[in-house]
Amino acid sequence: MKTKITELLGIEYPIIQGGMAWVAEHNLAAAVSAAGGFGILGSATAPADVVRGWIKEVKETTDK
């Protein structure tokens, strides 16, 4: 499916996951990205070392 959003973000489907605080951690973001959407880490209140770990996990889980 091609839309302005899919082209802008380089995704397959116009699905953008919300950054839902501690719910939107690395497993969810990687799964949404691997499925063709735009996965987002919810990191507003997370400590920096936790976010770094999540980013590492996403990079190891998917190439998106």
C-alpha positions in Angstrom: 0.0 0.0 0.0 1.4 3.4 -1.0 0.5 6.6 0.7 2.3 9.8 1.5 3.0 8.5 5.0 4.4 5.1 3.8 6.7 6.9 1.4 7.8 9.5 3.9 8.6 6.9 6.6 9.7 4.1 4.4 7.2 1.6 5.7 4.9 -0.9 4.0 1.6 0.0 5.7 0.3 3.3 7.1 0.3 2.0 10.7 2.0 4.1 13.3 2.3 2.5 16.8 1.7 4.9 19.7 4.5 5.5 22.2 2.5 4.1 25.2 5.0 4.7 28.1 6.3 1.3 29.4 4.0 -0.7 27.2 5.7 0.4 24.0 9.0 -1.4 24.8 11.4 -3.1 22.4 9.3 -6.2 21.7 6.3 -4.3 20.6 8.3 -1.7 18.5 10.2 -4.5 16.8 7.1 -6.5 16.0 5.3 -3.5 14.6 8.3 -2.6 12.5 8.9 -6.1 11.3 5.2 -6.3 10.2 5.6 -3.2 8.0 4.4 -0.5 10.3 6.2 2.3 12.2 7.2 1.0 15.6 7.9 3.5 18.4 9.7 3.1 21.8 7.8 4.8 24.6 10.7 6.3 26.4 9.6 9.5 28.0 10.0 8.3 31.6 12.4 5.5 31.1 16.0 5.8 32.4 18.5 6.4 29.6 20.2 3.0 30.2 16.9 1.2 29.8 16.2 3.0 26.5 19.7 2.2 25.2 19.0 -1.4 26.0 15.7 -1.3 24.2 17.3 0.3 21.1 20.0 -2.4 21.1 17.3 -5.1 21.3 15.2 -3.6 18.4 18.3 -3.5 16.2 19.1 -7.1 17.0 15.5 -8.2 16.4 14.7 -6.5 13.1 16.5 -4.7 10.3 13.7 -2.1 10.0 
